Amino acid sequence: MDKNRVFGIKFAKVYPLYVQKAERKNRTKEEVDQIICWLTGYDKAGLKRQIEQENDLETFFAQSPGIHPNSALIKGVVCGVRVEEVEDPLMQKLRYLDKLIDELAKGKAIEKILRQ
């Protein structure tokens, strides 16, 4: 899929997929929210507003209060691509989020997911 098309996907469409993936593995929506807020700097109200406004992924990340400084510690492979080697900054943020949700679904402790 063309990366420009990916950035145009509404966050409100992707968010329930993250929640479903986590819940299938006996994790919670609250943990998904915690991960998203940690990575992006949104508080719960800001995250809810982004979902309600149906902003696309590009806008979602552009309006985020700030990507967590420890996000550089996120390493690994998502969809066959090493997240630390993704050159496009926006695509890298999206891959970081995918990687964190994958770690949650695989049962990793939330403290380790949040690089604390």
Secondary structure, 3 states (H helix, E strand, C coil): CCHHHHHCCEHHHHHHHHHHHHHHCCCCHHHHHHHHHHHHCCCHHHHHHHHHHCCEHHHHHHCCCCCCHHHHHCCCEECCEEHHHCCCHHHHHHHHHHHHHHHHHCCCCHHHHCCC
